[in-house]
């Protein structure tokens, strides 16, 4: 009894699909092509060193499966292939000798041994259930919104609205008891202080996709407030204020720097994240190794090298190259990274963008989220244009969970925060019985200058910050301070509060994180609902409801019109008139995009400043 292995996908790169021509009623009696894993020999196979192509590499070759610097590679055809013929729907080719040494080196590089038991289990599965599965679970794209300053007047309203909307919320607070009493015992809570970087541990922010920062230095009446906080409700306009607690420099500047550093990796950058490649003064390499059809008896071979001048404009590039053959029912060549010691977290991004020089062929890219060798690979194919540098985007939402060349309908959604390895492949096979329409035997070459994680367009804010109107005014020439709010007039007496708020804003603008900076005028306890005025240039005064500011922050998270904008906002209601809402006839919900669309890029109010004498 014997069976022939036809590589569609494998427990060791593309899983092994076994096409059986003779089976016993009690199972498989003998398979002439399954390698023995007790040593460097095979069962029932002669192993001449010849192959249809030889890859002539420089000598000595310390390890042909390790990434190395580029040296000349010559492809020399030694044997001609017989014309392909079809047998029972499979592509067949002449049998050739199998390089057991290369097979063993592959296993050694990846520190893995395929399980013979899994191979036989898969064979039985294919016999009893040959139909492919095609339904795919959608990728889970949900993310956590972190609210910093969640027990403050704006922050707690942000939390309430987000939770009512069904959004997953995590809060960053200094006082756990106060937070749980105010927000509920079930709140997802981080105890930390933005003024102390040591309290902002990386694991606290795992899964956070966006941030609303309502942290602010505490300002209150010098003589204190009433038990029912009547002075707080009126604002600081009517009482001589002072700083309570940490200084503006500590909270608004140092604290902002610490918070940005803590969340930057989680929320992502507008420009994306370099995963592999060479850019200006930045480079990142990965532990690639060859993983070809030698693992199932084939003779294809490939490697990955760094060409110091093989990229665009003479820059460095990685090169995936080799030859592929269908001899011995093979037909794929690939490179795969060793498992990362620390998972690659790309949850802030929407996919990978490859900058490549194409050869007109179709390739596959695979990501794995398990440390197991024989596991689901989240896979996507992509086409290339011959002899042209091009950018190819691979959306995470389009990844298919593939196991042994079949779509896995009940696989877990792809988790971009737990990426363990990458794999790049050229193969005659797609999945679910499909063939690669661009497949051709022989040599191939694919230069890769970069692999970047990207945020898809249109980009929406990932960091919304509640600042303050007036931050550019203390040093503005020609300004009549008598007509300005107390914080502007008393900037120096209040520890340069507005100066440090502006410097904190600048840290956000320079961070690379997609942002929105909201500058409310004087905050009140009035309900939301009044008509609003959005302005830029930092010139307006007035009042606005804390509840309204909370709603604006949440709306900004979902609006591309708010991205990278700085603006002031106030109600049309003057200070002298209280604003109330009739519960029986509430105002309609606002479409904040109507306001966001009026905003322009690059306007901060700093345009009116001369060189300030105050510096940090």
BELBELMO-V589508 format. One record per residue. N is the residue number from 1. PSI is psi in radians with two decimals (none if undefined). NEAR is the number of other C-alpha atoms within 8 Angstrom. Layout:
N:PSI:NEAR
N:PSI:NEAR
//
This chain:
1:2.48:9
2:2.81:12
3:2.69:15
4:2.35:11
5:2.15:12
6:2.01:11
7:1.92:15
8:-0.73:13
9:2.79:12
10:2.78:15
11:-0.26:14
12:0.25:11
13:-1.19:11
14:2.30:11
15:2.76:13
16:2.14:15
17:2.10:15
18:2.14:10
19:1.85:8
20:2.32:9
21:-0.25:7
22:2.09:7
23:2.55:11
24:2.74:8
25:-0.25:4
26:0.11:4
27:-2.83:6
28:2.11:10
29:-0.64:8
30:2.40:7
31:2.00:11
32:-0.17:10
33:-0.06:13
34:2.16:9
35:2.64:8
36:2.43:9
37:0.23:8
38:-0.25:5
39:-2.95:5
40:0.82:9
41:2.98:9
42:2.86:9
43:2.10:10
44:0.38:6
45:2.38:7
46:2.51:5
47:1.18:8
48:2.65:7
49:-0.16:7
50:2.72:8
51:2.84:11
52:-0.51:13
53:2.55:10
54:2.40:10
55:1.79:10
56:1.87:8
57:2.74:9
58:2.64:8
59:2.50:4
60:2.74:4
61:1.75:7
62:-0.68:4
63:1.83:6
64:-0.14:6
65:-0.04:10
66:2.55:12
67:2.36:11
68:2.93:7
69:2.61:7
70:2.26:8
71:2.82:6
72:2.34:6
73:2.23:8
74:2.26:7
75:2.15:10
76:2.10:8
77:2.20:8
78:-0.64:8
79:2.49:7
80:2.53:6
81:2.54:8
82:2.63:6
83:2.45:5
84:2.52:7
85:2.79:7
86:2.36:8
87:2.00:7
88:0.70:4
89:0.03:5
90:2.61:7
91:2.23:10
92:2.56:12
93:2.88:13
94:2.49:8
95:2.47:7
96:2.96:11
97:2.62:11
98:2.29:13
99:1.61:12
100:-0.50:10
101:-0.77:7
102:-0.64:8
103:-0.81:10
104:-0.63:9
105:-0.64:10
106:-0.85:13
107:-0.68:10
108:-0.71:8
109:-0.75:9
110:-0.03:8
111:0.74:6
112:2.59:7
113:2.18:6
114:2.57:9
115:2.07:6
116:-0.61:7
117:-0.65:6
118:-0.58:9
119:-0.77:10
120:-0.64:8
121:-0.69:8
122:-0.66:9
123:-0.82:10
124:-0.70:8
125:-0.72:9
126:-0.59:9
127:-0.72:7
128:-0.39:6
129:1.35:6
130:-0.20:7
131:2.39:4
132:2.64:8
133:2.40:9
134:-0.29:8
135:2.39:7
136:2.34:11
137:2.43:9
138:2.62:6
139:2.44:9
140:1.95:7
141:0.17:4
142:2.72:4
143:2.81:9
144:2.41:12
145:2.10:13
146:2.24:13
147:1.97:16
148:2.43:13
149:0.70:14
150:-0.19:16
151:0.05:11
152:3.09:9
153:-0.75:7
154:-0.76:12
155:-0.78:16
156:-0.52:12
157:-0.65:11
158:-0.81:15
159:-0.82:12
160:-0.79:9
161:-0.75:9
162:-0.78:12
163:-0.66:10
164:-0.53:7
165:-0.03:6
166:0.24:6
167:2.50:9
168:2.19:9
169:2.46:13
170:2.44:12
171:2.54:13
172:2.00:14
173:2.81:15
174:-0.54:7
175:1.81:7
176:-0.77:9
177:-0.79:6
178:-0.73:8
179:-0.78:12
180:-0.62:11
181:-0.66:8
182:-0.69:7
183:-0.20:11
184:2.60:8
185:-0.40:6
186:0.10:5
187:2.39:10
188:2.00:7
189:2.40:9
190:2.24:9
191:1.97:10
192:2.90:10
193:2.06:11
194:-0.32:12
195:-0.11:9
196:1.74:10
197:-0.53:9
198:-0.32:5
199:-0.10:9
200:1.32:13
201:2.51:8
202:-0.66:7
203:-0.35:5
204:-0.46:7
205:0.17:10
206:2.25:7
207:-0.18:9
208:2.19:13
209:-0.33:14
210:2.80:13
211:2.37:13
212:2.02:14
213:1.94:12
214:0.32:14
215:2.40:11
216:2.62:8
217:2.54:12
218:2.20:8
219:2.34:9
220:2.97:12
221:2.44:12
222:-0.75:8
223:0.12:4
224:3.09:6
225:3.00:11
226:2.85:7
227:-0.57:5
228:0.22:5
229:0.74:8
230:-0.66:9
231:-0.67:11
232:-0.74:9
233:-0.50:8
234:-0.30:10
235:3.04:10
236:-0.01:13
237:-0.59:8
238:0.04:6
239:2.56:8
240:2.12:8
241:2.86:10
242:2.81:10
243:2.30:12
244:2.09:9
245:-2.52:6
246:2.63:9
247:2.78:10
248:-0.68:13
249:-0.75:11
250:-0.76:10
251:-0.92:15
252:-0.45:15
253:-1.07:13
254:-0.74:10
255:-0.71:12
256:-0.76:12
257:-0.76:10
258:-0.74:13
259:-0.77:11
260:-0.77:10
261:-0.64:8
262:-0.62:11
263:-0.16:10
264:-0.79:10
265:-0.60:8
266:-0.73:13
267:-0.36:14
268:2.90:14
269:2.58:11
270:-0.69:10
271:-0.10:7
272:-3.00:11
273:2.25:9
274:2.09:10
275:-0.70:9
276:2.52:11
277:-2.87:14
278:2.09:13
279:2.04:7
280:-2.00:5
281:0.20:5
282:2.40:6
283:2.69:9
284:2.17:9
285:2.79:6
286:2.71:6
287:1.28:8
288:2.52:11
289:2.68:16
290:2.44:15
291:1.57:14
292:-3.13:14
293:0.04:16
294:-0.45:16
295:-0.22:11
296:0.42:13
297:-0.04:12
298:-3.12:17
299:0.08:18
300:2.67:16
301:2.54:13
302:3.05:15
303:3.04:15
304:2.27:15
305:2.76:11
306:2.06:12
307:1.97:12
308:-0.37:10
309:0.40:8
310:-0.01:11
311:-2.95:14
312:2.47:8
313:0.55:4
314:0.21:8
315:2.92:10
316:2.72:13
317:2.64:16
318:2.62:14
319:2.06:12
320:2.01:13
321:2.85:11
322:-2.70:13
323:2.70:14
324:2.43:16
325:2.58:13
326:0.10:15
327:2.54:15
328:0.52:12
329:0.48:13
330:-2.68:16
331:0.47:15
332:2.66:15
333:2.50:17
334:2.86:14
335:2.49:16
336:2.54:12
337:2.64:12
338:2.73:9
339:2.35:7
340:2.41:9
341:-0.65:5
342:2.18:5
343:2.50:9
344:2.14:10
345:1.87:10
346:0.47:9
347:-0.31:11
348:-0.15:11
349:2.96:11
350:-0.08:12
351:-3.05:13
352:2.47:12
353:2.10:13
354:2.28:13
355:1.92:12
356:2.81:13
357:1.89:14
358:2.92:14
359:0.28:12
360:0.11:10
361:2.90:11
362:2.24:13
363:3.00:12
364:2.51:12
365:2.39:12
366:2.50:11
367:2.47:12
368:2.54:13
369:0.21:12
370:2.56:10
371:-0.21:7
372:2.57:5
373:-0.83:9
374:1.52:8
375:3.01:9
376:2.38:10
377:2.15:12
378:2.00:12
379:2.53:12
380:2.41:11
381:2.70:9
382:2.57:10
383:2.67:8
384:2.76:12
385:2.27:12
386:2.27:9
387:0.48:8
388:2.39:8
389:2.33:10
390:2.74:10
391:2.20:8
392:2.14:9
393:2.34:8
394:1.62:11
395:2.39:9
396:-0.56:11
397:-0.28:8
398:0.02:7
399:2.43:10
400:2.31:10
401:1.97:14
402:2.32:13
403:2.03:13
404:0.88:12
405:0.18:15
406:2.48:11
407:2.33:15
408:1.88:12
409:-0.49:10
410:0.37:6
411:2.67:9
412:2.56:5
413:2.59:8
414:2.31:11
415:1.75:10
416:-0.09:11
417:-0.08:10
418:0.84:10
419:2.18:15
420:-0.54:15
421:2.79:12
422:2.71:11
423:2.41:11
424:2.31:11
425:2.50:11
426:2.15:10
427:2.69:13
428:-0.18:11
429:2.53:11
430:-1.87:12
431:2.88:11
432:0.73:10
433:0.01:9
434:2.68:7
435:2.67:8
436:2.02:10
437:-0.27:6
438:0.10:7
439:2.37:9
440:2.39:5
441:2.69:8
442:-2.90:7
443:2.65:9
444:2.83:9
445:2.29:9
446:1.69:11
447:2.46:13
448:2.00:15
449:-0.66:14
450:2.68:15
451:2.07:13
452:2.51:12
453:2.48:14
454:2.76:13
455:2.23:14
456:2.66:8
457:2.63:4
458:2.42:5
459:2.34:10
460:2.79:14
461:2.51:18
462:-0.24:13
463:1.92:14
464:2.17:15
465:2.33:12
466:1.89:13
467:-2.31:12
468:2.46:12
469:2.57:12
470:0.01:11
471:-0.39:12
472:0.02:13
473:-0.50:9
474:-0.59:11
475:0.29:8
476:2.21:10
477:2.47:7
478:0.12:4
479:2.32:6
480:1.76:6
481:-0.39:7
482:-0.35:5
483:0.17:5
484:2.75:9
485:2.81:8
486:-0.67:8
487:-0.59:10
488:-0.80:13
489:-0.57:10
490:0.48:8
491:-0.83:13
492:-0.78:7
493:-0.48:7
494:0.52:11
495:0.51:10
496:0.81:11
497:-0.81:13
498:-0.57:14
499:-0.78:11
500:-0.54:12
501:-0.73:14
502:-0.70:10
503:-0.58:10
504:-0.71:12
505:-0.78:10
506:-0.62:8
507:-0.68:10
508:-0.83:11
509:-0.54:10
510:-0.11:6
511:-0.41:7
512:-0.12:9
513:2.32:14
514:2.24:13
515:2.91:16
516:2.34:14
517:2.02:13
518:2.20:14
519:1.58:12
520:2.62:15
521:-2.89:14
522:2.29:9
523:2.45:10
524:2.93:11
525:0.18:9
526:2.76:11
527:2.81:11
528:2.82:8
529:-0.41:11
530:2.71:9
531:2.66:7
532:2.77:8
533:2.06:8
534:2.38:9
535:2.85:11
536:2.67:12
537:-0.11:10
538:1.04:14
539:-0.32:8
540:2.72:9
541:2.81:10
542:-2.71:10
543:2.83:14
544:2.55:15
545:2.43:13
546:-0.68:15
547:-0.69:13
548:-0.72:11
549:-0.72:11
550:-0.75:12
551:-0.67:10
552:-0.75:9
553:-0.79:14
554:-0.72:11
555:-0.63:10
556:-0.59:15
557:-0.54:13
558:0.15:8
559:2.07:12
560:-0.40:10
561:-0.39:9
562:-0.12:16
563:2.27:13
564:0.58:11
565:2.57:13
566:2.25:12
567:2.75:14
568:2.71:15
569:2.46:14
570:2.89:14
571:2.72:13
572:-0.20:8
573:2.20:10
574:2.83:8
575:-0.61:7
576:-0.20:4
577:2.09:6
578:2.63:7
579:2.25:8
580:2.87:6
581:2.34:9
582:1.98:6
583:-0.49:5
584:-0.30:4
585:1.16:6
586:2.71:8
587:2.67:7
588:2.69:5
589:2.42:5
590:2.58:5
591:1.69:6
592:-0.34:9
593:-0.50:10
594:-0.66:7
595:-0.77:9
596:-0.58:10
597:-0.28:8
598:-0.16:6
599:2.60:12
600:2.74:6
601:2.59:6
602:0.12:6
603:2.06:11
604:-0.19:10
605:-0.28:11
606:-0.27:8
607:-0.46:7
608:-0.07:7
609:2.45:11
610:3.10:7
611:2.08:4
612:2.45:7
613:-0.22:4
614:2.29:4
615:2.79:4
616:none:2
//
